[in-house]
Amino acid sequence: MSRLSAPNATDDLSRLAAEVLATRGAAPPGELAALLEDPPRVTPSSLVFVTEQPSMLGMSAAQLSFLRPAPAAVAEPAAEEDDDEIPELFCPGPVRDNAALGEEVNERMVEWAEQVGIYEGRSEHLRSCGFGRLIMLTHPGTDDADRLLAATKVVVAEWAADDYYLDEEEVGADPARTAARFGILYGVVDPVPLPHRYEHELRRHIEEDPIALAFRSGMEHLARYTSVTQMARFQHQMSILFTTLDQNASWRVTGERPPVWEYLMHRHHNSYLPPMILIDAVAGYELPPQEFYDPRVREAFSMAGMAAVLINDLHSMSKEADDDLSLPIALMEQEGCTQRQAAKRTVEIHNELMKRFVAEAAALSLVGSPMLRRFLAETWAWCGGSREWHATSRRYHADKAGAA
């Protein structure tokens, strides 16, 4: 996740990223079912184990004509390489945009941030980023402001942890200490039962560290709306995120620049899955573990999370610090791409991932439970809401008057 206080860039690269997000002439529909030529009809029944069902991917992919490459692209791959035109993002717009609801959640989030002490003295900038609007856009399954606020708190805590422990030296970030600090923080996310003699020291650390306090407070709020397994899911995803942030810190300390394949593996784990993991909890239902952790469901969900964060990479490529990375930067450094070629390649990779998600969602919808179909549809909607936020947030566009 990118630093909160990155300056707004004004170069050609930033304008290009904004144009890519704003171009929606061929955007797919926000409702996933509308994308399928023959929506599956599945009689509601007891939950199924998806891994026990025969694979339907071939049939589903064949039904989705937009997934098939054009003959010219297959016959003449070199021509595509020479073409400088950046394709449109294969990503929907938002299903719901309730400005008043987003503002309510955002104001309550800023008040909470001031209470726990994160982004001290920068409340107005935090407000202008519109994280409450982000969660409103990405979770159209509920209009409950308190549910949305619970998700917003932990998302902002995640962003702040990146800033305070890795990115922003002015608030104490030090890559050499990142791994040790995240090790302690995970003991807050997944609480450690210390011997009584030492419990008070951990409590004191939490009270004195705004990031630890933000996570404890946010998770206490989140626990009102999660089952035991949903909270365990969130904790597991946090451990993955913290590990990949440690990986990022090691690159900075050593000066190593990873090849593109390694960066993409990093982005698979350091993706938007941490906020996306709460899709069903925020909406008020639970996708059963046997479906959520089915390898094909997990793969499809992970592809959507990675694709969504590449939109962030596209926007951040001209705003990162010299020692930071994004996919466009990795492509320029490792494969000799120009800025425009790197942006084009990033969009193409995003589109490949999103189209693969749709194909898998179509296949899984034929054999999964009604809740799985809802979860996949809301994953698609999450990506559309995220795109809208990136296109309108003052985090990226200082001139967007309605983005707070």
VEXDREN-2710 file (C-alpha; in Angstrom, 1 decimal):
% VEXDREN-2710
k/r/px/py/pz
1/MET/0.0/0.0/0.0
2/SER/1.3/3.4/-0.9
3/ARG/2.2/6.1/1.6
4/LEU/-0.6/8.5/2.7
5/SER/1.3/11.7/2.2
6/ALA/2.9/11.1/-1.2
7/PRO/2.9/14.4/-3.1
8/ASN/0.6/14.8/-6.0
9/ALA/2.7/14.4/-9.2
10/THR/2.0/16.6/-12.1
11/ASP/4.1/15.0/-14.9
12/ASP/3.0/13.2/-18.0
13/LEU/3.0/9.9/-16.2
14/SER/0.4/11.0/-13.7
15/ARG/-1.8/12.5/-16.4
16/LEU/-1.5/9.2/-18.3
17/ALA/-2.6/7.2/-15.2
18/ALA/-5.5/9.6/-14.6
19/GLU/-6.6/9.2/-18.3
20/VAL/-6.4/5.4/-18.1
21/LEU/-8.7/5.4/-15.0
22/ALA/-11.1/8.0/-16.5
23/THR/-11.6/6.2/-19.8
24/ARG/-14.6/3.9/-19.5
25/GLY/-16.1/3.8/-22.9
26/ALA/-15.8/0.0/-23.0
27/ALA/-15.9/-0.7/-19.2
28/PRO/-17.6/-3.9/-18.3
29/PRO/-20.8/-3.8/-16.2
30/GLY/-20.6/-3.5/-12.4
31/GLU/-22.9/-6.4/-11.9
32/LEU/-20.9/-9.6/-12.6
33/ALA/-23.9/-11.6/-13.7
34/ALA/-24.5/-9.1/-16.5
35/LEU/-21.1/-10.1/-17.9
36/LEU/-22.0/-13.7/-18.5
37/GLU/-23.8/-14.6/-21.7
38/ASP/-25.6/-17.5/-20.0
39/PRO/-25.9/-16.8/-16.2
40/PRO/-25.8/-20.1/-14.3
41/ARG/-29.0/-21.4/-12.7
42/VAL/-28.1/-23.2/-9.5
43/THR/-30.9/-24.5/-7.2
44/PRO/-30.2/-23.3/-3.7
45/SER/-29.0/-26.2/-1.6
46/SER/-26.6/-27.1/1.1
47/LEU/-23.0/-25.9/0.8
48/VAL/-20.8/-27.8/-1.6
49/PHE/-17.1/-28.6/-1.6
50/VAL/-16.0/-26.9/-4.8
51/THR/-12.9/-29.2/-5.1
52/GLU/-15.3/-32.2/-5.4
53/GLN/-17.0/-30.8/-8.5
54/PRO/-15.8/-31.4/-12.1
55/SER/-14.0/-28.5/-13.7
56/MET/-16.3/-26.3/-15.8
57/LEU/-13.7/-23.7/-16.7
58/GLY/-13.4/-24.7/-20.3
59/MET/-17.1/-24.4/-21.0
60/SER/-17.4/-21.1/-19.0
61/ALA/-14.4/-19.5/-20.7
62/ALA/-15.7/-20.5/-24.1
63/GLN/-19.0/-18.8/-23.3
64/LEU/-17.2/-15.5/-22.5
65/SER/-16.4/-14.2/-26.0
66/PHE/-14.4/-11.2/-24.7
67/LEU/-11.8/-13.5/-23.2
68/ARG/-10.9/-15.0/-26.5
69/PRO/-7.9/-13.2/-28.2
70/ALA/-8.5/-11.7/-31.6
71/PRO/-7.0/-13.7/-34.4
72/ALA/-4.7/-10.9/-35.5
73/ALA/-3.2/-10.7/-32.0
74/VAL/-2.4/-14.4/-32.1
75/ALA/-1.1/-14.3/-35.7
76/GLU/1.0/-11.2/-35.3
77/PRO/2.3/-10.8/-31.7
78/ALA/5.0/-8.5/-32.8
79/ALA/2.5/-5.9/-34.0
80/GLU/1.0/-5.7/-30.6
81/GLU/4.4/-5.0/-29.1
82/ASP/5.0/-2.1/-31.5
83/ASP/1.6/-0.6/-30.9
84/ASP/1.9/2.3/-28.4
85/GLU/-1.8/2.5/-27.6
86/ILE/-2.7/1.7/-24.1
87/PRO/-5.8/-0.5/-23.8
88/GLU/-8.7/0.4/-21.6
89/LEU/-8.8/-1.1/-18.2
90/PHE/-11.0/-4.2/-18.0
91/CYS/-12.6/-3.1/-14.8
92/PRO/-16.2/-1.9/-13.9
93/GLY/-17.2/1.3/-12.3
94/PRO/-18.9/1.4/-8.9
95/VAL/-22.2/-0.3/-8.1
96/ARG/-23.1/2.3/-5.5
97/ASP/-21.9/5.8/-4.9
98/ASN/-23.6/7.3/-1.8
99/ALA/-21.7/10.5/-1.2
100/ALA/-23.5/11.2/2.1
101/LEU/-22.8/7.8/3.5
102/GLY/-19.1/7.9/2.5
103/GLU/-18.7/11.3/4.1
104/GLU/-20.3/10.1/7.4
105/VAL/-18.0/7.1/7.5
106/ASN/-15.0/9.3/6.7
107/GLU/-15.7/11.9/9.4
108/ARG/-16.1/9.2/12.0
109/MET/-12.8/7.6/10.8
110/VAL/-10.9/10.9/11.2
111/GLU/-12.3/11.4/14.7
112/TRP/-11.1/7.9/15.6
113/ALA/-7.7/8.5/14.1
114/GLU/-7.3/11.5/16.2
115/GLN/-8.2/9.5/19.3
116/VAL/-5.7/6.7/18.7
117/GLY/-3.0/9.2/17.6
118/ILE/-2.2/8.2/14.0
119/TYR/-1.4/10.9/11.5
120/GLU/-1.2/13.5/14.3
121/GLY/-1.4/17.0/12.9
122/ARG/-2.5/15.7/9.5
123/SER/-6.1/15.2/10.0
124/GLU/-7.2/17.4/7.1
125/HIS/-5.0/15.5/4.7
126/LEU/-6.3/12.2/6.0
127/ARG/-9.9/13.5/5.6
128/SER/-9.1/14.6/2.1
129/CYS/-8.0/11.1/1.1
130/GLY/-11.5/9.8/1.6
131/PHE/-10.9/6.3/3.0
132/GLY/-14.5/6.3/4.3
133/ARG/-15.6/6.9/0.7
134/LEU/-13.3/4.0/-0.4
135/ILE/-15.1/1.6/1.9
136/MET/-18.5/2.9/0.9
137/LEU/-17.7/2.4/-2.8
138/THR/-16.2/-1.1/-2.3
139/HIS/-18.8/-2.6/0.0
140/PRO/-22.2/-1.9/-1.7
141/GLY/-23.7/-4.9/0.2
142/THR/-24.5/-2.7/3.2
143/ASP/-25.7/0.8/4.0
144/ASP/-24.8/0.4/7.7
145/ALA/-22.3/3.1/8.5
146/ASP/-21.0/1.4/11.6
147/ARG/-20.1/-1.8/9.7
148/LEU/-18.4/0.3/7.0
149/LEU/-16.6/2.2/9.8
150/ALA/-15.2/-1.0/11.3
151/ALA/-13.7/-1.9/7.9
152/THR/-12.4/1.6/7.4
153/LYS/-10.6/1.6/10.7
154/VAL/-8.5/-1.5/10.0
155/VAL/-7.8/-0.4/6.4
156/VAL/-6.5/2.9/7.7
157/ALA/-4.5/1.1/10.4
158/GLU/-2.9/-1.0/7.6
159/TRP/-2.0/2.1/5.6
160/ALA/-0.6/3.8/8.7
161/ALA/1.6/0.7/9.5
162/ASP/3.2/0.9/6.1
163/ASP/3.8/4.7/6.6
164/TYR/5.1/4.6/10.2
165/TYR/7.2/1.4/10.0
166/LEU/8.5/1.5/6.4
167/ASP/7.9/4.6/4.3
168/GLU/7.9/7.9/6.2
169/GLU/11.1/8.7/8.1
170/GLU/9.6/11.9/9.6
171/VAL/7.2/9.7/11.7
172/GLY/9.9/7.2/12.6
173/ALA/10.0/4.7/9.8
174/ASP/13.3/2.8/9.5
175/PRO/13.5/-0.2/7.1
176/ALA/16.3/-1.7/9.2
177/ARG/13.7/-2.1/12.1
178/THR/10.7/-2.9/10.0
179/ALA/10.7/-6.7/10.5
180/ALA/11.1/-6.4/14.3
181/ARG/8.3/-3.8/14.6
182/PHE/5.9/-5.9/12.4
183/GLY/6.8/-8.9/14.5
184/ILE/5.5/-7.1/17.6
185/LEU/2.5/-5.7/15.8
186/TYR/1.4/-9.2/14.7
187/GLY/1.3/-10.0/18.4
188/VAL/-1.4/-7.3/18.7
189/VAL/-3.3/-8.5/15.6
190/ASP/-3.2/-12.1/16.8
191/PRO/-3.0/-11.4/20.6
192/VAL/-0.2/-13.1/22.4
193/PRO/-1.0/-14.5/25.9
194/LEU/2.2/-13.4/27.7
195/PRO/3.0/-14.7/31.2
196/HIS/1.4/-12.4/33.9
197/ARG/4.7/-10.9/34.9
198/TYR/5.2/-9.3/31.4
199/GLU/1.6/-8.6/30.3
200/HIS/1.8/-5.0/31.5
201/GLU/4.8/-4.3/29.3
202/LEU/2.9/-5.3/26.2
203/ARG/-0.1/-3.2/27.3
204/ARG/2.2/-0.2/27.8
205/HIS/3.7/-0.7/24.3
206/ILE/0.2/-0.8/22.7
207/GLU/-0.8/2.4/24.6
208/GLU/2.4/4.2/23.5
209/ASP/2.5/3.0/19.9
210/PRO/-0.3/4.7/17.8
211/ILE/-0.2/1.9/15.2
212/ALA/-0.6/-0.9/17.7
213/LEU/-3.4/1.1/19.4
214/ALA/-5.1/1.7/16.1
215/PHE/-5.0/-2.0/15.3
216/ARG/-6.3/-3.0/18.7
217/SER/-9.1/-0.5/18.6
218/GLY/-10.0/-1.3/15.0
219/MET/-10.1/-5.0/15.6
220/GLU/-12.3/-4.6/18.7
221/HIS/-14.8/-2.8/16.5
222/LEU/-14.4/-5.3/13.7
223/ALA/-15.1/-8.2/16.1
224/ARG/-18.7/-7.0/16.4
225/TYR/-19.3/-8.1/12.9
226/THR/-17.1/-11.0/12.2
227/SER/-17.4/-14.7/13.1
228/VAL/-14.4/-16.5/14.7
229/THR/-13.4/-17.8/11.3
230/GLN/-13.7/-14.5/9.6
231/MET/-11.5/-12.8/12.2
232/ALA/-9.0/-15.7/11.8
233/ARG/-9.0/-15.1/8.1
234/PHE/-8.2/-11.4/8.7
235/GLN/-5.4/-12.3/11.1
236/HIS/-3.9/-14.7/8.6
237/GLN/-4.0/-12.1/5.8
238/MET/-2.3/-9.6/8.1
239/SER/0.6/-12.1/8.7
240/ILE/1.0/-12.4/4.9
241/LEU/0.9/-8.6/4.5
242/PHE/3.5/-8.0/7.2
243/THR/5.8/-10.6/5.8
244/THR/5.7/-8.9/2.3
245/LEU/6.3/-5.5/3.9
246/ASP/9.4/-7.0/5.6
247/GLN/10.5/-8.2/2.1
248/ASN/10.1/-4.6/0.8
249/ALA/12.2/-3.3/3.7
250/SER/14.9/-5.9/2.9
251/TRP/15.1/-4.6/-0.7
252/ARG/15.6/-1.0/0.7
253/VAL/18.3/-2.0/3.2
254/THR/20.3/-4.1/0.7
255/GLY/19.6/-1.9/-2.3
256/GLU/18.4/-5.0/-4.2
257/ARG/16.0/-4.5/-7.1
258/PRO/13.9/-7.6/-7.8
259/PRO/13.2/-9.0/-11.2
260/VAL/9.7/-8.5/-12.5
261/TRP/8.6/-12.0/-11.7
262/GLU/9.7/-11.6/-8.1
263/TYR/8.0/-8.3/-7.8
264/LEU/4.7/-9.8/-9.1
265/MET/5.0/-12.6/-6.5
266/HIS/5.4/-9.8/-3.9
267/ARG/2.4/-8.0/-5.3
268/HIS/0.4/-11.2/-5.2
269/HIS/0.7/-11.1/-1.4
270/ASN/1.1/-7.3/-0.8
271/SER/-2.2/-6.7/-2.7
272/TYR/-5.6/-5.4/-1.8
273/LEU/-6.6/-8.7/-0.2
274/PRO/-6.4/-7.3/3.4
275/PRO/-9.3/-4.9/2.9
276/MET/-11.1/-7.3/0.4
277/ILE/-10.9/-10.2/3.0
278/LEU/-13.8/-8.5/4.8
279/ILE/-16.3/-8.5/1.8
280/ASP/-18.7/-10.9/3.3
281/ALA/-18.3/-9.8/6.9
282/VAL/-19.1/-6.2/6.1
283/ALA/-22.2/-7.3/4.0
284/GLY/-23.5/-9.4/6.9
285/TYR/-23.0/-13.0/5.8
286/GLU/-20.2/-15.6/5.8
287/LEU/-18.7/-17.6/2.9
288/PRO/-18.0/-21.0/4.5
289/PRO/-14.3/-22.0/5.0
290/GLN/-14.6/-25.0/2.7
291/GLU/-15.4/-22.6/-0.1
292/PHE/-13.4/-19.6/0.9
293/TYR/-10.2/-21.7/1.2
294/ASP/-10.9/-23.9/-1.8
295/PRO/-7.8/-23.5/-4.0
296/ARG/-9.7/-22.3/-7.1
297/VAL/-11.7/-19.8/-5.1
298/ARG/-8.6/-18.6/-3.4
299/GLU/-6.8/-18.3/-6.7
300/ALA/-9.6/-16.3/-8.3
301/PHE/-9.9/-14.0/-5.3
302/SER/-6.1/-13.5/-5.2
303/MET/-6.1/-12.5/-8.9
304/ALA/-8.7/-9.9/-8.3
305/GLY/-6.8/-8.5/-5.3
306/MET/-3.6/-8.3/-7.3
307/ALA/-5.3/-6.7/-10.3
308/ALA/-6.9/-4.1/-8.0
309/VAL/-3.5/-3.1/-6.5
310/LEU/-1.9/-2.7/-9.9
311/ILE/-4.2/0.3/-10.4
312/ASN/-2.5/1.7/-7.4
313/ASP/0.9/0.9/-8.9
314/LEU/-0.1/2.7/-12.1
315/HIS/-1.1/5.8/-10.2
316/SER/1.9/5.7/-7.8
317/MET/4.7/5.0/-10.3
318/SER/5.7/8.7/-10.6
319/LYS/5.2/9.4/-6.8
320/GLU/7.3/6.7/-5.2
321/ALA/10.5/7.4/-3.3
322/ASP/13.7/6.6/-5.1
323/ASP/14.1/3.3/-3.2
324/ASP/10.5/2.2/-3.6
325/LEU/9.0/0.0/-6.3
326/SER/5.9/-0.3/-8.5
327/LEU/5.2/-2.6/-11.4
328/PRO/5.9/0.1/-14.0
329/ILE/9.2/1.0/-12.3
330/ALA/10.2/-2.7/-12.2
331/LEU/9.4/-3.0/-15.9
332/MET/11.4/0.1/-16.7
333/GLU/14.4/-1.0/-14.6
334/GLN/14.4/-4.7/-15.4
335/GLU/13.1/-4.9/-19.0
336/GLY/14.1/-1.6/-20.4
337/CYS/10.6/-0.3/-21.1
338/THR/9.8/3.4/-21.7
339/GLN/7.4/5.0/-19.3
340/ARG/4.5/4.6/-21.8
341/GLN/5.5/0.9/-22.5
342/ALA/5.6/0.2/-18.8
343/ALA/2.1/1.7/-18.3
344/LYS/0.8/-0.2/-21.2
345/ARG/2.3/-3.5/-19.9
346/THR/0.8/-2.8/-16.5
347/VAL/-2.7/-2.3/-17.9
348/GLU/-2.3/-5.5/-20.0
349/ILE/-1.3/-7.5/-16.9
350/HIS/-4.2/-6.0/-14.9
351/ASN/-6.6/-6.9/-17.7
352/GLU/-5.3/-10.5/-18.0
353/LEU/-5.8/-11.0/-14.3
354/MET/-9.3/-9.5/-14.3
355/LYS/-10.4/-11.6/-17.3
356/ARG/-9.0/-14.7/-15.7
357/PHE/-11.0/-13.8/-12.5
358/VAL/-14.2/-13.6/-14.6
359/ALA/-13.6/-16.9/-16.3
360/GLU/-13.0/-18.6/-12.9
361/ALA/-16.0/-16.9/-11.4
362/ALA/-18.2/-18.2/-14.2
363/ALA/-16.9/-21.7/-13.7
364/LEU/-17.2/-21.6/-9.9
365/SER/-20.7/-20.1/-10.1
366/LEU/-21.9/-23.3/-11.9
367/VAL/-20.8/-25.5/-9.0
368/GLY/-20.7/-23.3/-5.9
369/SER/-23.2/-22.3/-3.3
370/PRO/-25.4/-19.2/-3.6
371/MET/-23.2/-17.5/-1.1
372/LEU/-20.1/-18.2/-3.2
373/ARG/-21.8/-16.6/-6.2
374/ARG/-22.6/-13.6/-4.1
375/PHE/-19.1/-13.4/-2.8
376/LEU/-17.6/-13.5/-6.3
377/ALA/-20.1/-10.8/-7.5
378/GLU/-19.1/-8.6/-4.6
379/THR/-15.4/-9.2/-5.3
380/TRP/-16.1/-7.8/-8.8
381/ALA/-18.0/-4.9/-7.3
382/TRP/-15.1/-4.2/-4.8
383/CYS/-12.7/-3.8/-7.8
384/GLY/-15.1/-1.4/-9.4
385/GLY/-15.4/0.7/-6.3
386/SER/-11.7/0.7/-5.8
387/ARG/-11.2/2.0/-9.4
388/GLU/-13.7/4.9/-8.7
389/TRP/-11.8/5.8/-5.5
390/HIS/-8.5/5.9/-7.3
391/ALA/-10.0/8.0/-10.0
392/THR/-11.5/10.6/-7.7
393/SER/-9.6/10.6/-4.3
394/ARG/-7.6/13.7/-3.4
395/ARG/-5.0/11.2/-2.4
396/TYR/-4.1/11.2/-6.1
397/HIS/-6.0/14.2/-7.5
398/ALA/-5.6/17.5/-5.6
399/ASP/-8.1/19.1/-7.9
400/LYS/-11.0/16.7/-7.2
401/ALA/-13.4/18.8/-5.2
402/GLY/-15.9/16.0/-4.5
403/ALA/-13.5/13.3/-3.5
404/ALA/-13.2/13.7/0.3
END
